[in-house]
Amino acid sequence: MSDPVLFVSGAGGHLGRLVIESLLSRGYPGRIIAGTRDPSKLSQIKGVEGRKADVTDMAGLVQALEG
């Protein structure tokens, strides 16, 4: 069985960052994908994969959720 994958939307915002920090501090065993309009905001967070994701861009959002 493969590890779980969790997608956190709005990861560049205050609440999204808190969610990611909480998951990391608790030792979440799976892969965390962080979606935000500006992935550069996530560059300093280790242990997550940042992807460009904007709910107003449906094609881009679908692409962000792939894999």
C-alpha positions in Angstrom: 0.0 0.0 0.0 1.3 3.5 -0.8 1.6 6.4 1.6 -1.3 8.8 1.8 -1.2 12.0 -0.2 -2.8 15.1 1.3 -3.5 18.3 -0.7 -3.7 21.5 1.3 -5.3 24.4 -0.6 -4.6 28.0 0.3 -1.2 26.9 1.7 0.3 30.3 1.2 -2.2 31.9 3.6 -2.3 32.1 7.3 -4.6 29.1 8.0 -3.0 27.0 5.3 0.4 27.5 6.8 -0.9 26.6 10.2 -2.4 23.4 8.8 0.9 22.4 7.1 3.0 23.2 10.2 0.6 21.2 12.4 0.8 18.2 10.0 4.6 18.4 9.9 5.0 18.8 13.7 2.8 15.7 14.3 4.8 13.6 11.9 2.2 13.1 9.2 3.3 9.9 7.5 2.3 10.7 4.0 3.2 13.2 1.3 1.9 16.8 1.6 1.2 18.8 -1.5 0.7 22.5 -0.8 -1.4 24.5 -3.3 -1.2 28.2 -3.5 -1.5 31.0 -6.1 2.2 31.9 -5.4 4.3 28.8 -4.8 7.4 31.0 -3.9 5.7 31.6 -0.6 6.3 28.0 0.3 9.9 27.8 -0.6 11.1 27.9 3.0 8.8 25.1 4.2 10.7 21.8 4.1 8.8 18.5 3.7 6.1 19.7 1.3 5.7 19.9 -2.4 4.4 23.3 -3.5 2.2 23.6 -6.5 0.5 26.5 -8.2 -3.2 26.2 -7.6 -5.8 28.9 -8.1 -9.5 28.1 -7.7 -10.3 30.7 -10.4 -8.2 28.7 -13.0 -10.0 25.3 -13.3 -7.5 23.8 -15.8 -4.6 24.9 -13.5 -6.3 23.5 -10.5 -6.9 20.1 -12.1 -3.2 20.0 -13.1 -2.2 20.9 -9.5 -4.2 17.9 -8.2 -2.7 15.4 -10.7 -0.6 12.6 -9.2 
